[in-house]
């Protein structure tokens, strides 16, 4: 009896195996080379078939958020791209080929796309990422899935995930970027509040990523991409246990999460005193008080006569202290500023301290201070040589680009600065 059971079991197993075999053979009824050729053709056909091209939600691997790139592929292996930051439009060659599956390669230079894979990262004139890495974007992608509704890509080098969806035929590229720019301008700020229940969490924004500290004291980086309606959170990020999805713009500056209306995102005004330390600020000679600028011009003329012409002056906190910084023939110079602050808009300049034993830039600053009349320029901030208090004002509480220091004891004395480091013409 035991032998009969074994025979019956073996026959049953053989029958089941025989019944399954045709299905297995049908799944692999083509040689691998033919299957990959079919996949390549299907991918290219889908790329070309989109009449208004594709919207690429492009994200690098360097911890930055996403950027919109529109792409239109033709059947002659040409692709035209336009990106959101500078509206650069460029046509180049593309290739769909085998490479650990199907590979989409933008294999000739495309100014709209390759700016994100350049190891010397630069967006709108601002340095991005570390030297030699930049945005850490890709220009070759493995095709993870491909349908007429969406294409999922994975960067070949950095592994970044990129999603492409077909552009609606009802909107032109120009109109898309016009609407997108309008949304960006309306929602852009450098500081936000994210409200979750009873918690208001401050967040800062840089390169389309929000930086917030959660209830456990850990920094959370929340990458996002702008849309024509608002912003979409990338990478399924959570904050204080709540998943953030997308926020739709509204003119009341209280933007609700589309999936959870109890989560609110709102721009937070920047105080003038915070603006002073958030970036570099270059003197605007034409808009600052004339008497003080006359002293600056005389000092600059003297330095030029000694073959040490000044090309810029700016306040910077990047050296690790507030510096009155400058550039002359000898190189960058830093002059430590002695100051105190109070409230949201008051700064008292107490003096300046050259450091002949500091960094190379500090040594240059000391040289300029002692020999090229930087001391006379610095002293214009000190009324009668005494500590002087100034009221700070900015032009935009969301994104200041101009800062004014007005002397409290003499309103005729004021210094105006433009954000960033610029050439100063005396």
Secondary structure as a PSIPRED ss2 file (coil, helix, strand):
# PSIPRED VFORMAT (PSIPRED V4.0)

   1 X C   1.000  0.000  0.000
   2 X H   0.000  1.000  0.000
   3 X H   0.000  1.000  0.000
   4 X H   0.000  1.000  0.000
   5 X H   0.000  1.000  0.000
   6 X H   0.000  1.000  0.000
   7 X H   0.000  1.000  0.000
   8 X H   0.000  1.000  0.000
   9 X H   0.000  1.000  0.000
  10 X H   0.000  1.000  0.000
  11 X H   0.000  1.000  0.000
  12 X H   0.000  1.000  0.000
  13 X H   0.000  1.000  0.000
  14 X H   0.000  1.000  0.000
  15 X H   0.000  1.000  0.000
  16 X H   0.000  1.000  0.000
  17 X H   0.000  1.000  0.000
  18 X H   0.000  1.000  0.000
  19 X H   0.000  1.000  0.000
  20 X H   0.000  1.000  0.000
  21 X H   0.000  1.000  0.000
  22 X H   0.000  1.000  0.000
  23 X H   0.000  1.000  0.000
  24 X H   0.000  1.000  0.000
  25 X H   0.000  1.000  0.000
  26 X H   0.000  1.000  0.000
  27 X H   0.000  1.000  0.000
  28 X C   1.000  0.000  0.000
  29 X C   1.000  0.000  0.000
  30 X C   1.000  0.000  0.000
  31 X C   1.000  0.000  0.000
  32 X H   0.000  1.000  0.000
  33 X H   0.000  1.000  0.000
  34 X H   0.000  1.000  0.000
  35 X H   0.000  1.000  0.000
  36 X H   0.000  1.000  0.000
  37 X H   0.000  1.000  0.000
  38 X H   0.000  1.000  0.000
  39 X H   0.000  1.000  0.000
  40 X H   0.000  1.000  0.000
  41 X H   0.000  1.000  0.000
  42 X H   0.000  1.000  0.000
  43 X H   0.000  1.000  0.000
  44 X H   0.000  1.000  0.000
  45 X H   0.000  1.000  0.000
  46 X H   0.000  1.000  0.000
  47 X H   0.000  1.000  0.000
  48 X H   0.000  1.000  0.000
  49 X H   0.000  1.000  0.000
  50 X C   1.000  0.000  0.000
  51 X C   1.000  0.000  0.000
  52 X C   1.000  0.000  0.000
  53 X C   1.000  0.000  0.000
  54 X E   0.000  0.000  1.000
  55 X E   0.000  0.000  1.000
  56 X E   0.000  0.000  1.000
  57 X E   0.000  0.000  1.000
  58 X E   0.000  0.000  1.000
  59 X E   0.000  0.000  1.000
  60 X C   1.000  0.000  0.000
  61 X C   1.000  0.000  0.000
  62 X C   1.000  0.000  0.000
  63 X C   1.000  0.000  0.000
  64 X C   1.000  0.000  0.000
  65 X C   1.000  0.000  0.000
  66 X E   0.000  0.000  1.000
  67 X E   0.000  0.000  1.000
  68 X E   0.000  0.000  1.000
  69 X E   0.000  0.000  1.000
  70 X E   0.000  0.000  1.000
  71 X E   0.000  0.000  1.000
  72 X E   0.000  0.000  1.000
  73 X E   0.000  0.000  1.000
  74 X C   1.000  0.000  0.000
  75 X C   1.000  0.000  0.000
  76 X C   1.000  0.000  0.000
  77 X C   1.000  0.000  0.000
  78 X E   0.000  0.000  1.000
  79 X E   0.000  0.000  1.000
  80 X E   0.000  0.000  1.000
  81 X E   0.000  0.000  1.000
  82 X E   0.000  0.000  1.000
  83 X E   0.000  0.000  1.000
  84 X C   1.000  0.000  0.000
  85 X C   1.000  0.000  0.000
  86 X C   1.000  0.000  0.000
  87 X C   1.000  0.000  0.000
  88 X C   1.000  0.000  0.000
  89 X E   0.000  0.000  1.000
  90 X E   0.000  0.000  1.000
  91 X E   0.000  0.000  1.000
  92 X E   0.000  0.000  1.000
  93 X E   0.000  0.000  1.000
  94 X C   1.000  0.000  0.000
  95 X E   0.000  0.000  1.000
  96 X E   0.000  0.000  1.000
  97 X E   0.000  0.000  1.000
  98 X E   0.000  0.000  1.000
  99 X C   1.000  0.000  0.000
 100 X C   1.000  0.000  0.000
 101 X C   1.000  0.000  0.000
 102 X E   0.000  0.000  1.000
 103 X E   0.000  0.000  1.000
 104 X E   0.000  0.000  1.000
 105 X E   0.000  0.000  1.000
 106 X C   1.000  0.000  0.000
 107 X C   1.000  0.000  0.000
 108 X C   1.000  0.000  0.000
 109 X C   1.000  0.000  0.000
 110 X C   1.000  0.000  0.000
 111 X H   0.000  1.000  0.000
 112 X H   0.000  1.000  0.000
 113 X H   0.000  1.000  0.000
 114 X H   0.000  1.000  0.000
 115 X C   1.000  0.000  0.000
 116 X C   1.000  0.000  0.000
 117 X C   1.000  0.000  0.000
 118 X C   1.000  0.000  0.000
 119 X C   1.000  0.000  0.000
 120 X C   1.000  0.000  0.000
 121 X E   0.000  0.000  1.000
 122 X E   0.000  0.000  1.000
 123 X E   0.000  0.000  1.000
 124 X C   1.000  0.000  0.000
 125 X C   1.000  0.000  0.000
 126 X E   0.000  0.000  1.000
 127 X E   0.000  0.000  1.000
 128 X E   0.000  0.000  1.000
 129 X C   1.000  0.000  0.000
 130 X C   1.000  0.000  0.000
 131 X C   1.000  0.000  0.000
 132 X C   1.000  0.000  0.000
 133 X C   1.000  0.000  0.000
 134 X C   1.000  0.000  0.000
 135 X C   1.000  0.000  0.000
 136 X C   1.000  0.000  0.000
 137 X C   1.000  0.000  0.000
 138 X C   1.000  0.000  0.000
 139 X C   1.000  0.000  0.000
 140 X E   0.000  0.000  1.000
 141 X E   0.000  0.000  1.000
 142 X E   0.000  0.000  1.000
 143 X E   0.000  0.000  1.000
 144 X E   0.000  0.000  1.000
 145 X E   0.000  0.000  1.000
 146 X E   0.000  0.000  1.000
 147 X C   1.000  0.000  0.000
 148 X C   1.000  0.000  0.000
 149 X C   1.000  0.000  0.000
 150 X C   1.000  0.000  0.000
 151 X E   0.000  0.000  1.000
 152 X E   0.000  0.000  1.000
 153 X E   0.000  0.000  1.000
 154 X E   0.000  0.000  1.000
 155 X E   0.000  0.000  1.000
 156 X C   1.000  0.000  0.000
 157 X C   1.000  0.000  0.000
 158 X C   1.000  0.000  0.000
 159 X C   1.000  0.000  0.000
 160 X C   1.000  0.000  0.000
 161 X E   0.000  0.000  1.000
 162 X E   0.000  0.000  1.000
 163 X E   0.000  0.000  1.000
 164 X E   0.000  0.000  1.000
 165 X E   0.000  0.000  1.000
 166 X E   0.000  0.000  1.000
 167 X C   1.000  0.000  0.000
 168 X C   1.000  0.000  0.000
 169 X C   1.000  0.000  0.000
 170 X C   1.000  0.000  0.000
 171 X C   1.000  0.000  0.000
 172 X C   1.000  0.000  0.000
 173 X H   0.000  1.000  0.000
 174 X H   0.000  1.000  0.000
 175 X H   0.000  1.000  0.000
 176 X H   0.000  1.000  0.000
 177 X H   0.000  1.000  0.000
 178 X H   0.000  1.000  0.000
 179 X H   0.000  1.000  0.000
 180 X H   0.000  1.000  0.000
 181 X H   0.000  1.000  0.000
 182 X H   0.000  1.000  0.000
 183 X H   0.000  1.000  0.000
 184 X H   0.000  1.000  0.000
 185 X H   0.000  1.000  0.000
 186 X H   0.000  1.000  0.000
 187 X H   0.000  1.000  0.000
 188 X C   1.000  0.000  0.000
 189 X C   1.000  0.000  0.000
 190 X C   1.000  0.000  0.000
 191 X E   0.000  0.000  1.000
 192 X E   0.000  0.000  1.000
 193 X E   0.000  0.000  1.000
 194 X E   0.000  0.000  1.000
 195 X E   0.000  0.000  1.000
 196 X E   0.000  0.000  1.000
 197 X C   1.000  0.000  0.000
 198 X C   1.000  0.000  0.000
 199 X E   0.000  0.000  1.000
 200 X E   0.000  0.000  1.000
 201 X E   0.000  0.000  1.000
 202 X E   0.000  0.000  1.000
 203 X E   0.000  0.000  1.000
 204 X E   0.000  0.000  1.000
 205 X E   0.000  0.000  1.000
 206 X E   0.000  0.000  1.000
 207 X C   1.000  0.000  0.000
 208 X C   1.000  0.000  0.000
 209 X E   0.000  0.000  1.000
 210 X E   0.000  0.000  1.000
 211 X E   0.000  0.000  1.000
 212 X E   0.000  0.000  1.000
 213 X E   0.000  0.000  1.000
 214 X C   1.000  0.000  0.000
 215 X C   1.000  0.000  0.000
 216 X C   1.000  0.000  0.000
 217 X C   1.000  0.000  0.000
 218 X C   1.000  0.000  0.000
 219 X E   0.000  0.000  1.000
 220 X E   0.000  0.000  1.000
 221 X E   0.000  0.000  1.000
 222 X E   0.000  0.000  1.000
 223 X E   0.000  0.000  1.000
 224 X E   0.000  0.000  1.000
 225 X E   0.000  0.000  1.000
 226 X E   0.000  0.000  1.000
 227 X C   1.000  0.000  0.000
 228 X C   1.000  0.000  0.000
 229 X C   1.000  0.000  0.000
 230 X E   0.000  0.000  1.000
 231 X E   0.000  0.000  1.000
 232 X E   0.000  0.000  1.000
 233 X E   0.000  0.000  1.000
 234 X C   1.000  0.000  0.000
 235 X C   1.000  0.000  0.000
 236 X C   1.000  0.000  0.000
 237 X C   1.000  0.000  0.000
 238 X E   0.000  0.000  1.000
 239 X E   0.000  0.000  1.000
 240 X C   1.000  0.000  0.000
 241 X C   1.000  0.000  0.000
 242 X E   0.000  0.000  1.000
 243 X E   0.000  0.000  1.000
 244 X C   1.000  0.000  0.000
 245 X C   1.000  0.000  0.000
 246 X E   0.000  0.000  1.000
 247 X E   0.000  0.000  1.000
 248 X E   0.000  0.000  1.000
 249 X C   1.000  0.000  0.000
 250 X C   1.000  0.000  0.000
 251 X C   1.000  0.000  0.000
 252 X C   1.000  0.000  0.000
 253 X C   1.000  0.000  0.000
 254 X C   1.000  0.000  0.000
 255 X E   0.000  0.000  1.000
 256 X E   0.000  0.000  1.000
 257 X E   0.000  0.000  1.000
 258 X C   1.000  0.000  0.000
 259 X C   1.000  0.000  0.000
 260 X C   1.000  0.000  0.000
 261 X C   1.000  0.000  0.000
 262 X C   1.000  0.000  0.000
 263 X E   0.000  0.000  1.000
 264 X E   0.000  0.000  1.000
 265 X E   0.000  0.000  1.000
 266 X E   0.000  0.000  1.000
 267 X E   0.000  0.000  1.000
 268 X C   1.000  0.000  0.000
 269 X C   1.000  0.000  0.000
 270 X C   1.000  0.000  0.000
 271 X C   1.000  0.000  0.000
 272 X H   0.000  1.000  0.000
 273 X H   0.000  1.000  0.000
 274 X H   0.000  1.000  0.000
 275 X H   0.000  1.000  0.000
 276 X H   0.000  1.000  0.000
 277 X H   0.000  1.000  0.000
 278 X H   0.000  1.000  0.000
 279 X C   1.000  0.000  0.000
 280 X C   1.000  0.000  0.000
 281 X E   0.000  0.000  1.000
 282 X E   0.000  0.000  1.000
 283 X E   0.000  0.000  1.000
 284 X C   1.000  0.000  0.000
 285 X C   1.000  0.000  0.000
 286 X C   1.000  0.000  0.000
 287 X C   1.000  0.000  0.000
 288 X C   1.000  0.000  0.000
 289 X C   1.000  0.000  0.000
 290 X H   0.000  1.000  0.000
 291 X H   0.000  1.000  0.000
 292 X H   0.000  1.000  0.000
 293 X H   0.000  1.000  0.000
 294 X H   0.000  1.000  0.000
 295 X H   0.000  1.000  0.000
 296 X H   0.000  1.000  0.000
 297 X H   0.000  1.000  0.000
 298 X H   0.000  1.000  0.000
 299 X H   0.000  1.000  0.000
 300 X H   0.000  1.000  0.000
 301 X H   0.000  1.000  0.000
 302 X H   0.000  1.000  0.000
 303 X H   0.000  1.000  0.000
 304 X H   0.000  1.000  0.000
 305 X H   0.000  1.000  0.000
 306 X C   1.000  0.000  0.000
 307 X C   1.000  0.000  0.000
 308 X C   1.000  0.000  0.000
 309 X C   1.000  0.000  0.000
 310 X C   1.000  0.000  0.000
 311 X C   1.000  0.000  0.000
 312 X E   0.000  0.000  1.000
 313 X E   0.000  0.000  1.000
 314 X E   0.000  0.000  1.000
 315 X E   0.000  0.000  1.000
 316 X E   0.000  0.000  1.000
 317 X C   1.000  0.000  0.000
 318 X C   1.000  0.000  0.000
 319 X C   1.000  0.000  0.000
 320 X C   1.000  0.000  0.000
 321 X C   1.000  0.000  0.000
 322 X C   1.000  0.000  0.000
 323 X E   0.000  0.000  1.000
 324 X E   0.000  0.000  1.000
 325 X E   0.000  0.000  1.000
 326 X E   0.000  0.000  1.000
 327 X E   0.000  0.000  1.000
 328 X E   0.000  0.000  1.000
 329 X C   1.000  0.000  0.000
 330 X C   1.000  0.000  0.000
 331 X E   0.000  0.000  1.000
 332 X E   0.000  0.000  1.000
 333 X E   0.000  0.000  1.000
 334 X E   0.000  0.000  1.000
 335 X E   0.000  0.000  1.000
 336 X E   0.000  0.000  1.000
 337 X E   0.000  0.000  1.000
 338 X E   0.000  0.000  1.000
 339 X E   0.000  0.000  1.000
 340 X E   0.000  0.000  1.000
 341 X E   0.000  0.000  1.000
 342 X E   0.000  0.000  1.000
 343 X C   1.000  0.000  0.000
 344 X C   1.000  0.000  0.000
 345 X C   1.000  0.000  0.000
 346 X E   0.000  0.000  1.000
 347 X E   0.000  0.000  1.000
 348 X E   0.000  0.000  1.000
 349 X E   0.000  0.000  1.000
 350 X E   0.000  0.000  1.000
 351 X E   0.000  0.000  1.000
 352 X E   0.000  0.000  1.000
 353 X E   0.000  0.000  1.000
 354 X C   1.000  0.000  0.000
 355 X C   1.000  0.000  0.000
 356 X C   1.000  0.000  0.000
 357 X C   1.000  0.000  0.000
 358 X C   1.000  0.000  0.000
 359 X C   1.000  0.000  0.000
 360 X H   0.000  1.000  0.000
 361 X H   0.000  1.000  0.000
 362 X H   0.000  1.000  0.000
 363 X H   0.000  1.000  0.000
 364 X H   0.000  1.000  0.000
 365 X H   0.000  1.000  0.000
 366 X H   0.000  1.000  0.000
 367 X H   0.000  1.000  0.000
 368 X H   0.000  1.000  0.000
 369 X H   0.000  1.000  0.000
 370 X H   0.000  1.000  0.000
 371 X H   0.000  1.000  0.000
 372 X C   1.000  0.000  0.000
 373 X C   1.000  0.000  0.000
 374 X H   0.000  1.000  0.000
 375 X H   0.000  1.000  0.000
 376 X H   0.000  1.000  0.000
 377 X H   0.000  1.000  0.000
 378 X H   0.000  1.000  0.000
 379 X H   0.000  1.000  0.000
 380 X C   1.000  0.000  0.000
 381 X C   1.000  0.000  0.000
 382 X C   1.000  0.000  0.000
 383 X H   0.000  1.000  0.000
 384 X H   0.000  1.000  0.000
 385 X H   0.000  1.000  0.000
 386 X C   1.000  0.000  0.000
 387 X C   1.000  0.000  0.000
 388 X E   0.000  0.000  1.000
 389 X E   0.000  0.000  1.000
 390 X E   0.000  0.000  1.000
 391 X E   0.000  0.000  1.000
 392 X E   0.000  0.000  1.000
 393 X E   0.000  0.000  1.000
 394 X E   0.000  0.000  1.000
 395 X C   1.000  0.000  0.000
 396 X C   1.000  0.000  0.000
 397 X C   1.000  0.000  0.000
 398 X C   1.000  0.000  0.000
 399 X C   1.000  0.000  0.000
 400 X C   1.000  0.000  0.000
 401 X C   1.000  0.000  0.000
 402 X E   0.000  0.000  1.000
 403 X E   0.000  0.000  1.000
 404 X E   0.000  0.000  1.000
 405 X E   0.000  0.000  1.000
 406 X E   0.000  0.000  1.000
 407 X E   0.000  0.000  1.000
 408 X C   1.000  0.000  0.000
 409 X C   1.000  0.000  0.000
 410 X C   1.000  0.000  0.000
 411 X C   1.000  0.000  0.000
 412 X C   1.000  0.000  0.000
 413 X C   1.000  0.000  0.000
 414 X E   0.000  0.000  1.000
 415 X E   0.000  0.000  1.000
 416 X E   0.000  0.000  1.000
 417 X E   0.000  0.000  1.000
 418 X E   0.000  0.000  1.000
 419 X E   0.000  0.000  1.000
 420 X E   0.000  0.000  1.000
 421 X C   1.000  0.000  0.000
 422 X C   1.000  0.000  0.000
 423 X C   1.000  0.000  0.000
 424 X C   1.000  0.000  0.000
 425 X C   1.000  0.000  0.000
 426 X C   1.000  0.000  0.000
